[in-house]
């Protein structure tokens, strides 16, 4: 059985509910915010993450955002 890469639904959630919100709150362009998050939480490319790994990546960002910045990010409606 192969490893499933992140889904379009996960990707849309990430860009709209994580990157966009944090970028707006912190004053970064979306691409800058994505690079900052990627550099903080994953050593390589986020495009190669499995669906489970991508869920963990988003969860780590949500926890960091709430505990370190006081910014509560919305949960995905469906994690996959």
Secondary structure as UniProt FT lines:
FT   HELIX           8..13
FT   HELIX           14..19
FT   HELIX           20..26
FT   HELIX           30..41
FT   HELIX           46..48
FT   HELIX           51..64
FT   HELIX           65..69
//
